[in-house]
Amino acid sequence: MGSSLILKMTVEKAMKQLGVACEIEHQATGTMSGIKADLIVASRGFADELTGYDNVVLVTNVVSVDEVKNVISAYLDAHTATPSG
């Protein structure tokens, strides 16, 4: 679980910079069954293990706050409903 803890800390920094309040947990991919999450952020190396989830963003560098912030921001932009006026 070393990389998941590192990624958790990176996601915390990215979400803080984005101004998004959230609860973040880190899990091994094998223990995720039954866990409800709004968004799953994972290393690209785990892509095969996360097929079937529609709320996943993948990153190459688990310590890059900028990369994580960019993929989360893109996900939020694509999945956040905007009120129609």
KEPASE-994601 format. One record per atom (N, C-alpha, C): residue number from 1; atom name; z, y, x. Coordinates in Angstrom, 3 decimals, m for minus. Layout:
<site seq="NUM" atom="CA" Z="Z" Y="Y" X="X"/>
...
This chain:
<site seq="1" atom="N" Z="0.000" Y="m1.203" X="0.811"/>
<site seq="1" atom="CA" Z="0.000" Y="0.000" X="0.000"/>
<site seq="1" atom="C" Z="0.000" Y="1.255" X="0.846"/>
<site seq="2" atom="N" Z="m0.243" Y="1.172" X="2.104"/>
<site seq="2" atom="CA" Z="m0.244" Y="2.352" X="2.951"/>
<site seq="2" atom="C" Z="m1.269" Y="3.385" X="2.556"/>
<site seq="3" atom="N" Z="m2.502" Y="2.945" X="2.314"/>
<site seq="3" atom="CA" Z="m3.547" Y="3.906" X="1.968"/>
<site seq="3" atom="C" Z="m3.307" Y="4.512" X="0.593"/>
<site seq="4" atom="N" Z="m2.702" Y="3.758" X="m0.331"/>
<site seq="4" atom="CA" Z="m2.453" Y="4.323" X="m1.657"/>
<site seq="4" atom="C" Z="m1.374" Y="5.402" X="m1.604"/>
<site seq="5" atom="N" Z="m0.392" Y="5.240" X="m0.748"/>
<site seq="5" atom="CA" Z="0.641" Y="6.266" X="m0.598"/>
<site seq="5" atom="C" Z="0.054" Y="7.521" X="0.045"/>
<site seq="6" atom="N" Z="m0.783" Y="7.334" X="1.039"/>
<site seq="6" atom="CA" Z="m1.441" Y="8.481" X="1.674"/>
<site seq="6" atom="C" Z="m2.317" Y="9.206" X="0.663"/>
<site seq="7" atom="N" Z="m3.100" Y="8.442" X="m0.111"/>
<site seq="7" atom="CA" Z="m3.963" Y="9.060" X="m1.120"/>
<site seq="7" atom="C" Z="m3.135" Y="9.751" X="m2.188"/>
<site seq="8" atom="N" Z="m2.010" Y="9.191" X="m2.576"/>
<site seq="8" atom="CA" Z="m1.129" Y="9.832" X="m3.558"/>
<site seq="8" atom="C" Z="m0.718" Y="11.215" X="m3.073"/>
<site seq="9" atom="N" Z="m0.308" Y="11.318" X="m1.816"/>
<site seq="9" atom="CA" Z="0.107" Y="12.612" X="m1.271"/>
<site seq="9" atom="C" Z="m1.067" Y="13.588" X="m1.229"/>
<site seq="10" atom="N" Z="m2.249" Y="13.087" X="m0.912"/>
<site seq="10" atom="CA" Z="m3.442" Y="13.936" X="m0.884"/>
<site seq="10" atom="C" Z="m3.781" Y="14.421" X="m2.291"/>
<site seq="11" atom="N" Z="m3.693" Y="13.530" X="m3.270"/>
<site seq="11" atom="CA" Z="m3.967" Y="13.906" X="m4.668"/>
<site seq="11" atom="C" Z="m2.950" Y="14.939" X="m5.138"/>
<site seq="12" atom="N" Z="m1.694" Y="14.781" X="m4.771"/>
<site seq="12" atom="CA" Z="m0.672" Y="15.765" X="m5.146"/>
<site seq="12" atom="C" Z="m1.038" Y="17.150" X="m4.627"/>
<site seq="13" atom="N" Z="m1.463" Y="17.228" X="m3.386"/>
<site seq="13" atom="CA" Z="m1.861" Y="18.516" X="m2.812"/>
<site seq="13" atom="C" Z="m3.077" Y="19.085" X="m3.530"/>
<site seq="14" atom="N" Z="m4.061" Y="18.234" X="m3.804"/>
<site seq="14" atom="CA" Z="m5.284" Y="18.681" X="m4.470"/>
<site seq="14" atom="C" Z="m4.981" Y="19.192" X="m5.877"/>
<site seq="15" atom="N" Z="m4.163" Y="18.449" X="m6.615"/>
<site seq="15" atom="CA" Z="m3.836" Y="18.855" X="m7.986"/>
<site seq="15" atom="C" Z="m3.050" Y="20.166" X="m7.990"/>
<site seq="16" atom="N" Z="m2.172" Y="20.339" X="m7.023"/>
<site seq="16" atom="CA" Z="m1.422" Y="21.594" X="m6.914"/>
<site seq="16" atom="C" Z="m2.385" Y="22.753" X="m6.671"/>
<site seq="17" atom="N" Z="m3.351" Y="22.554" X="m5.772"/>
<site seq="17" atom="CA" Z="m4.332" Y="23.600" X="m5.500"/>
<site seq="17" atom="C" Z="m5.202" Y="23.892" X="m6.717"/>
<site seq="18" atom="N" Z="m5.458" Y="22.863" X="m7.537"/>
<site seq="18" atom="CA" Z="m6.241" Y="23.046" X="m8.757"/>
<site seq="18" atom="C" Z="m5.410" Y="23.635" X="m9.893"/>
<site seq="19" atom="N" Z="m4.098" Y="23.673" X="m9.714"/>
<site seq="19" atom="CA" Z="m3.221" Y="24.204" X="m10.744"/>
<site seq="19" atom="C" Z="m3.027" Y="23.253" X="m11.914"/>
<site seq="20" atom="N" Z="m3.135" Y="21.955" X="m11.642"/>
<site seq="20" atom="CA" Z="m3.000" Y="20.941" X="m12.685"/>
<site seq="20" atom="C" Z="m1.654" Y="20.240" X="m12.528"/>
<site seq="21" atom="N" Z="m0.830" Y="20.352" X="m13.560"/>
<site seq="21" atom="CA" Z="0.454" Y="19.648" X="m13.560"/>
<site seq="21" atom="C" Z="0.206" Y="18.202" X="m13.956"/>
<site seq="22" atom="N" Z="0.809" Y="17.278" X="m13.226"/>
<site seq="22" atom="CA" Z="0.566" Y="15.862" X="m13.520"/>
<site seq="22" atom="C" Z="1.635" Y="14.995" X="m12.886"/>
<site seq="23" atom="N" Z="1.670" Y="13.753" X="m13.330"/>
<site seq="23" atom="CA" Z="2.491" Y="12.729" X="m12.696"/>
<site seq="23" atom="C" Z="1.550" Y="11.800" X="m11.963"/>
<site seq="24" atom="N" Z="1.873" Y="11.496" X="m10.724"/>
<site seq="24" atom="CA" Z="0.995" Y="10.664" X="m9.908"/>
<site seq="24" atom="C" Z="1.777" Y="9.442" X="m9.428"/>
<site seq="25" atom="N" Z="1.177" Y="8.284" X="m9.612"/>
<site seq="25" atom="CA" Z="1.752" Y="7.037" X="m9.118"/>
<site seq="25" atom="C" Z="0.736" Y="6.391" X="m8.191"/>
<site seq="26" atom="N" Z="1.216" Y="5.574" X="m7.282"/>
<site seq="26" atom="CA" Z="0.278" Y="4.807" X="m6.470"/>
<site seq="26" atom="C" Z="0.496" Y="3.332" X="m6.751"/>
<site seq="27" atom="N" Z="m0.613" Y="2.609" X="m6.839"/>
<site seq="27" atom="CA" Z="m0.585" Y="1.193" X="m7.184"/>
<site seq="27" atom="C" Z="m1.577" Y="0.443" X="m6.309"/>
<site seq="28" atom="N" Z="m1.318" Y="m0.807" X="m6.110"/>
<site seq="28" atom="CA" Z="m2.320" Y="m1.698" X="m5.528"/>
<site seq="28" atom="C" Z="m3.303" Y="m2.031" X="m6.641"/>
<site seq="29" atom="N" Z="m4.576" Y="m2.162" X="m6.321"/>
<site seq="29" atom="CA" Z="m5.576" Y="m2.413" X="m7.366"/>
<site seq="29" atom="C" Z="m5.288" Y="m3.693" X="m8.131"/>
<site seq="30" atom="N" Z="m4.688" Y="m4.668" X="m7.511"/>
<site seq="30" atom="CA" Z="m4.387" Y="m5.924" X="m8.180"/>
<site seq="30" atom="C" Z="m3.264" Y="m5.838" X="m9.199"/>
<site seq="31" atom="N" Z="m2.514" Y="m4.738" X="m9.192"/>
<site seq="31" atom="CA" Z="m1.398" Y="m4.584" X="m10.127"/>
<site seq="31" atom="C" Z="m1.692" Y="m3.569" X="m11.221"/>
<site seq="32" atom="N" Z="m2.940" Y="m3.152" X="m11.355"/>
<site seq="32" atom="CA" Z="m3.277" Y="m2.085" X="m12.292"/>
<site seq="32" atom="C" Z="m3.531" Y="m2.557" X="m13.717"/>
<site seq="33" atom="N" Z="m3.691" Y="m3.823" X="m13.919"/>
<site seq="33" atom="CA" Z="m3.966" Y="m4.336" X="m15.250"/>
<site seq="33" atom="C" Z="m2.869" Y="m3.906" X="m16.214"/>
<site seq="34" atom="N" Z="m3.258" Y="m3.300" X="m17.324"/>
<site seq="34" atom="CA" Z="m2.298" Y="m2.876" X="m18.326"/>
<site seq="34" atom="C" Z="m1.714" Y="m1.494" X="m18.107"/>
<site seq="35" atom="N" Z="m2.015" Y="m0.876" X="m16.981"/>
<site seq="35" atom="CA" Z="m1.502" Y="0.471" X="m16.716"/>
<site seq="35" atom="C" Z="m2.433" Y="1.494" X="m17.365"/>
<site seq="36" atom="N" Z="m1.849" Y="2.402" X="m18.106"/>
<site seq="36" atom="CA" Z="m2.620" Y="3.481" X="m18.723"/>
<site seq="36" atom="C" Z="m2.608" Y="4.684" X="m17.785"/>
<site seq="37" atom="N" Z="m3.789" Y="5.153" X="m17.418"/>
<site seq="37" atom="CA" Z="m3.892" Y="6.320" X="m16.547"/>
<site seq="37" atom="C" Z="m5.009" Y="7.211" X="m17.066"/>
<site seq="38" atom="N" Z="m4.791" Y="8.519" X="m16.984"/>
<site seq="38" atom="CA" Z="m5.845" Y="9.452" X="m17.363"/>
<site seq="38" atom="C" Z="m6.966" Y="9.433" X="m16.340"/>
<site seq="39" atom="N" Z="m6.600" Y="9.252" X="m15.080"/>
<site seq="39" atom="CA" Z="m7.576" Y="9.263" X="m13.997"/>
<site seq="39" atom="C" Z="m7.084" Y="8.355" X="m12.877"/>
<site seq="40" atom="N" Z="m7.999" Y="7.594" X="m12.307"/>
<site seq="40" atom="CA" Z="m7.709" Y="6.748" X="m11.156"/>
<site seq="40" atom="C" Z="m8.506" Y="7.305" X="m9.975"/>
<site seq="41" atom="N" Z="m7.809" Y="7.619" X="m8.907"/>
<site seq="41" atom="CA" Z="m8.438" Y="8.099" X="m7.681"/>
<site seq="41" atom="C" Z="m8.262" Y="6.991" X="m6.654"/>
<site seq="42" atom="N" Z="m9.370" Y="6.543" X="m6.071"/>
<site seq="42" atom="CA" Z="m9.298" Y="5.422" X="m5.140"/>
<site seq="42" atom="C" Z="m10.282" Y="5.609" X="m3.998"/>
<site seq="43" atom="N" Z="m10.015" Y="4.888" X="m2.939"/>
<site seq="43" atom="CA" Z="m10.927" Y="4.844" X="m1.799"/>
<site seq="43" atom="C" Z="m12.179" Y="4.063" X="m2.194"/>
<site seq="44" atom="N" Z="m13.321" Y="4.467" X="m1.669"/>
<site seq="44" atom="CA" Z="m14.585" Y="3.782" X="m1.976"/>
<site seq="44" atom="C" Z="m14.526" Y="2.289" X="m1.681"/>
<site seq="45" atom="N" Z="m13.694" Y="1.886" X="m0.769"/>
<site seq="45" atom="CA" Z="m13.562" Y="0.481" X="m0.429"/>
<site seq="45" atom="C" Z="m13.056" Y="m0.382" X="m1.583"/>
<site seq="46" atom="N" Z="m12.506" Y="0.241" X="m2.602"/>
<site seq="46" atom="CA" Z="m11.982" Y="m0.486" X="m3.756"/>
<site seq="46" atom="C" Z="m12.892" Y="m0.398" X="m4.977"/>
<site seq="47" atom="N" Z="m14.088" Y="0.102" X="m4.805"/>
<site seq="47" atom="CA" Z="m15.006" Y="0.294" X="m5.932"/>
<site seq="47" atom="C" Z="m15.254" Y="m1.000" X="m6.699"/>
<site seq="48" atom="N" Z="m15.479" Y="m2.093" X="m5.999"/>
<site seq="48" atom="CA" Z="m15.756" Y="m3.371" X="m6.678"/>
<site seq="48" atom="C" Z="m14.572" Y="m3.830" X="m7.522"/>
<site seq="49" atom="N" Z="m13.371" Y="m3.565" X="m7.069"/>
<site seq="49" atom="CA" Z="m12.181" Y="m3.990" X="m7.794"/>
<site seq="49" atom="C" Z="m11.906" Y="m3.127" X="m9.021"/>
<site seq="50" atom="N" Z="m12.585" Y="m1.982" X="m9.114"/>
<site seq="50" atom="CA" Z="m12.329" Y="m1.050" X="m10.211"/>
<site seq="50" atom="C" Z="m13.487" Y="m0.975" X="m11.207"/>
<site seq="51" atom="N" Z="m14.414" Y="m1.914" X="m11.118"/>
<site seq="51" atom="CA" Z="m15.488" Y="m1.941" X="m12.103"/>
<site seq="51" atom="C" Z="m14.873" Y="m2.207" X="m13.474"/>
<site seq="52" atom="N" Z="m15.428" Y="m1.594" X="m14.473"/>
<site seq="52" atom="CA" Z="m14.898" Y="m1.741" X="m15.820"/>
<site seq="52" atom="C" Z="m14.001" Y="m0.588" X="m16.238"/>
<site seq="53" atom="N" Z="m13.527" Y="0.176" X="m15.287"/>
<site seq="53" atom="CA" Z="m12.747" Y="1.378" X="m15.603"/>
<site seq="53" atom="C" Z="m13.713" Y="2.560" X="m15.694"/>
<site seq="54" atom="N" Z="m13.552" Y="3.389" X="m16.720"/>
<site seq="54" atom="CA" Z="m14.434" Y="4.548" X="m16.847"/>
<site seq="54" atom="C" Z="m13.759" Y="5.850" X="m16.418"/>
<site seq="55" atom="N" Z="m12.564" Y="5.728" X="m15.883"/>
<site seq="55" atom="CA" Z="m11.803" Y="6.913" X="m15.481"/>
<site seq="55" atom="C" Z="m11.468" Y="6.881" X="m13.983"/>
<site seq="56" atom="N" Z="m12.461" Y="6.528" X="m13.189"/>
<site seq="56" atom="CA" Z="m12.263" Y="6.363" X="m11.746"/>
<site seq="56" atom="C" Z="m13.108" Y="7.368" X="m10.979"/>
<site seq="57" atom="N" Z="m12.505" Y="7.981" X="m9.977"/>
<site seq="57" atom="CA" Z="m13.259" Y="8.742" X="m8.981"/>
<site seq="57" atom="C" Z="m12.963" Y="8.116" X="m7.631"/>
<site seq="58" atom="N" Z="m13.975" Y="8.072" X="m6.800"/>
<site seq="58" atom="CA" Z="m13.859" Y="7.430" X="m5.491"/>
<site seq="58" atom="C" Z="m13.999" Y="8.454" X="m4.381"/>
<site seq="59" atom="N" Z="m13.224" Y="8.268" X="m3.332"/>
<site seq="59" atom="CA" Z="m13.282" Y="9.165" X="m2.183"/>
<site seq="59" atom="C" Z="m13.530" Y="8.365" X="m0.917"/>
<site seq="60" atom="N" Z="m14.129" Y="9.008" X="0.044"/>
<site seq="60" atom="CA" Z="m14.392" Y="8.387" X="1.338"/>
<site seq="60" atom="C" Z="m13.212" Y="8.574" X="2.280"/>
<site seq="61" atom="N" Z="m12.643" Y="9.768" X="2.280"/>
<site seq="61" atom="CA" Z="m11.576" Y="10.111" X="3.227"/>
<site seq="61" atom="C" Z="m10.283" Y="10.380" X="2.453"/>
<site seq="62" atom="N" Z="m9.333" Y="9.453" X="2.520"/>
<site seq="62" atom="CA" Z="m8.105" Y="9.559" X="1.731"/>
<site seq="62" atom="C" Z="m7.180" Y="10.677" X="2.185"/>
<site seq="63" atom="N" Z="m7.450" Y="11.291" X="3.323"/>
<site seq="63" atom="CA" Z="m6.612" Y="12.401" X="3.781"/>
<site seq="63" atom="C" Z="m7.278" Y="13.759" X="3.596"/>
<site seq="64" atom="N" Z="m8.487" Y="13.785" X="3.048"/>
<site seq="64" atom="CA" Z="m9.202" Y="15.045" X="2.855"/>
<site seq="64" atom="C" Z="m8.862" Y="15.669" X="1.505"/>
<site seq="65" atom="N" Z="m8.012" Y="16.681" X="1.536"/>
<site seq="65" atom="CA" Z="m7.639" Y="17.375" X="0.303"/>
<site seq="65" atom="C" Z="m8.881" Y="18.003" X="m0.332"/>
<site seq="66" atom="N" Z="m9.767" Y="18.558" X="0.477"/>
<site seq="66" atom="CA" Z="m10.969" Y="19.186" X="m0.072"/>
<site seq="66" atom="C" Z="m11.854" Y="18.177" X="m0.800"/>
<site seq="67" atom="N" Z="m12.069" Y="17.006" X="m0.218"/>
<site seq="67" atom="CA" Z="m12.895" Y="15.990" X="m0.878"/>
<site seq="67" atom="C" Z="m12.254" Y="15.539" X="m2.185"/>
<site seq="68" atom="N" Z="m10.962" Y="15.251" X="m2.137"/>
<site seq="68" atom="CA" Z="m10.262" Y="14.795" X="m3.333"/>
<site seq="68" atom="C" Z="m10.295" Y="15.880" X="m4.403"/>
<site seq="69" atom="N" Z="m10.058" Y="17.104" X="m4.008"/>
<site seq="69" atom="CA" Z="m10.090" Y="18.222" X="m4.958"/>
<site seq="69" atom="C" Z="m11.471" Y="18.348" X="m5.596"/>
<site seq="70" atom="N" Z="m12.513" Y="18.191" X="m4.804"/>
<site seq="70" atom="CA" Z="m13.877" Y="18.302" X="m5.329"/>
<site seq="70" atom="C" Z="m14.214" Y="17.199" X="m6.321"/>
<site seq="71" atom="N" Z="m13.848" Y="15.957" X="m6.024"/>
<site seq="71" atom="CA" Z="m14.186" Y="14.870" X="m6.955"/>
<site seq="71" atom="C" Z="m13.349" Y="14.949" X="m8.219"/>
<site seq="72" atom="N" Z="m12.094" Y="15.347" X="m8.096"/>
<site seq="72" atom="CA" Z="m11.262" Y="15.504" X="m9.287"/>
<site seq="72" atom="C" Z="m11.764" Y="16.662" X="m10.133"/>
<site seq="73" atom="N" Z="m12.084" Y="17.756" X="m9.499"/>
<site seq="73" atom="CA" Z="m12.598" Y="18.916" X="m10.225"/>
<site seq="73" atom="C" Z="m13.883" Y="18.573" X="m10.970"/>
<site seq="74" atom="N" Z="m14.781" Y="17.853" X="m10.320"/>
<site seq="74" atom="CA" Z="m16.033" Y="17.441" X="m10.976"/>
<site seq="74" atom="C" Z="m15.743" Y="16.528" X="m12.164"/>
<site seq="75" atom="N" Z="m14.804" Y="15.603" X="m12.006"/>
<site seq="75" atom="CA" Z="m14.431" Y="14.711" X="m13.106"/>
<site seq="75" atom="C" Z="m13.862" Y="15.516" X="m14.273"/>
<site seq="76" atom="N" Z="m12.933" Y="16.419" X="m13.973"/>
<site seq="76" atom="CA" Z="m12.317" Y="17.217" X="m15.022"/>
<site seq="76" atom="C" Z="m13.348" Y="18.086" X="m15.739"/>
<site seq="77" atom="N" Z="m14.261" Y="18.673" X="m14.977"/>
<site seq="77" atom="CA" Z="m15.324" Y="19.488" X="m15.585"/>
<site seq="77" atom="C" Z="m16.167" Y="18.665" X="m16.545"/>
<site seq="78" atom="N" Z="m16.459" Y="17.432" X="m16.164"/>
<site seq="78" atom="CA" Z="m17.316" Y="16.570" X="m16.977"/>
<site seq="78" atom="C" Z="m16.578" Y="15.954" X="m18.175"/>
<site seq="79" atom="N" Z="m15.261" Y="15.840" X="m18.104"/>
<site seq="79" atom="CA" Z="m14.516" Y="15.122" X="m19.132"/>
<site seq="79" atom="C" Z="m13.537" Y="15.957" X="m19.930"/>
<site seq="80" atom="N" Z="m13.496" Y="17.235" X="m19.685"/>
<site seq="80" atom="CA" Z="m12.585" Y="18.093" X="m20.421"/>
<site seq="80" atom="C" Z="m13.352" Y="18.784" X="m21.526"/>
<site seq="81" atom="N" Z="m12.898" Y="18.593" X="m22.727"/>
<site seq="81" atom="CA" Z="m13.543" Y="19.225" X="m23.887"/>
<site seq="81" atom="C" Z="m13.257" Y="20.709" X="m23.865"/>
<site seq="82" atom="N" Z="m14.265" Y="21.491" X="m24.143"/>
<site seq="82" atom="CA" Z="m14.082" Y="22.923" X="m24.258"/>
<site seq="82" atom="C" Z="m14.189" Y="23.293" X="m25.726"/>
<site seq="83" atom="N" Z="m13.317" Y="24.190" X="m26.171"/>
<site seq="83" atom="CA" Z="m13.362" Y="24.572" X="m27.575"/>
<site seq="83" atom="C" Z="m14.663" Y="25.303" X="m27.906"/>
<site seq="84" atom="N" Z="m15.229" Y="24.976" X="m29.034"/>
<site seq="84" atom="CA" Z="m16.451" Y="25.684" X="m29.438"/>
<site seq="84" atom="C" Z="m16.059" Y="26.912" X="m30.209"/>
<site seq="85" atom="N" Z="m16.829" Y="27.960" X="m29.974"/>
<site seq="85" atom="CA" Z="m16.436" Y="29.226" X="m30.543"/>
<site seq="85" atom="C" Z="m17.213" Y="29.610" X="m31.686"/>
